[in-house]
Amino acid sequence: MRTMVLRVIAEPSQIFWAPVLPAAANVLLNVTLMMFFILLYNVTPIPFFVTTLVGHGMIAVYAVRDPHLSTLMTAWMETRKKTRNMLRVRGNKYVP
């Protein structure tokens, strides 16, 4: 059981050699832009497939250096949350 937990931590989930969260964000962004450009300007979707593949390749190359890119993105999203003072106190005693 212990080796399974260590393996999951050591090898984060990937889609074609790229971390899941950045790869999904890349695909979502490109598909959204593709839909808008097709609807508004009636363009061919082939350049968007090329940019999706190029972006995925760049994410995969970056993931060789830093395989925990998904974890870094989720940690960054957690730090972006605003804190608010939930208790009546003086000073800067914030509760997340």
C-alpha positions in Angstrom: 0.0 0.0 0.0 2.8 2.4 0.9 4.5 2.0 -2.5 1.3 2.9 -4.3 1.0 6.2 -2.5 4.6 7.0 -3.1 4.2 6.1 -6.8 1.2 8.4 -7.2 3.2 11.3 -5.6 6.3 10.6 -7.6 4.5 10.2 -10.9 1.7 12.7 -11.4 -1.1 12.0 -13.9 -0.3 12.9 -17.5 -1.9 12.9 -20.9 0.6 12.2 -23.7 3.6 13.2 -21.5 2.0 16.5 -20.3 0.4 17.1 -16.9 -3.4 16.9 -16.9 -4.4 20.3 -15.7 -2.2 22.4 -18.1 -3.0 20.1 -21.0 -6.8 20.4 -20.3 -6.5 24.2 -20.0 -4.6 24.2 -23.4 -7.3 22.2 -25.1 -10.1 24.1 -23.5 -8.7 27.5 -24.6 -8.0 26.4 -28.1 -11.4 24.7 -28.6 -13.1 27.8 -27.2 -11.1 30.1 -29.5 -11.8 27.8 -32.4 -15.5 27.9 -31.9 -15.6 31.7 -31.6 -13.5 32.2 -34.7 -15.6 29.7 -36.7 -18.8 31.3 -35.7 -17.7 34.9 -36.1 -15.2 34.8 -39.0 -16.0 31.4 -40.7 -12.4 30.3 -40.7 -11.0 26.8 -41.0 -10.2 25.0 -37.7 -6.9 23.5 -38.8 -4.7 26.3 -37.4 -6.3 25.7 -34.0 -5.4 22.0 -34.1 -1.8 23.0 -34.9 -1.7 25.5 -32.0 -3.2 22.8 -29.7 -0.4 20.4 -30.7 2.3 23.0 -30.4 1.0 24.1 -27.0 0.8 20.5 -25.8 4.3 19.9 -27.0 5.6 23.0 -25.1 3.8 21.8 -21.9 5.3 18.4 -22.3 8.8 19.8 -22.7 8.3 22.0 -19.7 6.9 19.0 -17.7 10.3 17.2 -18.2 11.8 19.9 -16.0 8.9 20.2 -13.6 6.6 17.2 -13.6 4.3 18.6 -10.8 3.0 21.5 -12.9 -0.6 20.5 -12.1 0.1 20.6 -8.4 1.8 24.0 -8.8 -1.3 25.4 -10.6 -3.7 24.1 -8.0 -1.5 25.6 -5.2 -1.4 28.9 -7.0 -5.2 28.9 -7.4 -5.5 28.3 -3.6 -3.3 31.3 -2.8 -5.4 33.5 -5.1 -8.4 33.1 -2.7 -9.2 36.3 -0.8 -9.2 36.1 3.0 -11.9 37.7 5.0 -12.1 38.6 8.7 -14.7 36.2 10.0 -14.2 37.0 13.7 -14.6 40.4 15.4 -11.0 41.2 16.4 -8.6 44.1 16.1 -5.7 43.9 13.8 -5.0 41.5 11.0 -6.2 38.1 12.3 -7.7 36.6 9.2 -9.5 33.3 8.9 -9.5 31.7 5.4 
